[in-house]
Amino acid sequence: MKRFTAVVPAGGFDPAAVFDRVVLDYDSRHRRRIVLYGEAGTVVLLDLSEAAHLRHGDALKGEEGGLILVSAAPERLVEIRAGSQAELIRIAWHLGNRHLPTQLLPDALRIRTDHVVEEMVRGLGGTVTAIEAPFDPEGGAYGHGAVHGHHHG
């Protein structure tokens, strides 16, 4: 089993150094220590000093060199669109107010399937389309990676 102890951000490495790839869903990409299995059969011990959110396109760096590419697995999502940019921004505000992981696209938003939130979005004038796609939501405002809740009060 090969030990990987660092994350190299997407675009910060030579693609020729990549020798395998792990495909992980959103929940599985927030890790500190886990055994992963590459598509080419590499068994990887991810052993970071602290938990990190692995983004689509990042790479894991091995102690002995070489890189494993991280890819976001397709998941059941909904894509949200609106009639105007102002309406889409309003919907994004409501999603953020609920601390929902949200992927920001130039003309749409993506969230995980949630019938209650989907109904709220429709009530705000948005359209909701079920899709299956990689999910790579925006990180939290007070640090890198996954969104973490905070207290109101």
C-alpha positions, 0 to 999 in steps of 0.5 A: 500500500502506497502512502500519500501525505499531500494534496496538490491543487488542480493545475499545480502539477504535471499531468505526466506524473499522474499514474492512477485516479480515484473517483469519489463522491462529495462526502468521500472527498473530505478526508484526513485518513482513508484507504482508497482504491485507484482505477488502475489497481493502486491501493492508497493510504491517504494520510494527511496531517489534517482533514482536507476537502479534495476538489475535482482535479486535485492530485494526491502526492505519494511519499515515494513520488508520483501522483493520483488524480482525484475525480468527482463521481457523478451524483444525483443532483438538481440543476437550478436555473432562473429567468434572470441573474437577479432571480438566480442570485436570490435563490443562491442567497436562500440556499446559502442561508440554509448552509446547503453545499452549492455548486456555482456555475455561470448560469445555474446552481447545483445542489443535491436532490432534496424535495423540500428545497426543490419546492422552495426553489420553485416557489422563488421562481426557479426551475429545477432539473434532475441530473447526474453529474460530478458535484464540486460545491463552493467551499466555506467562506472562512476557510478552504473546503467543505462548508461548515455550519456556524451558530446564529445568535 
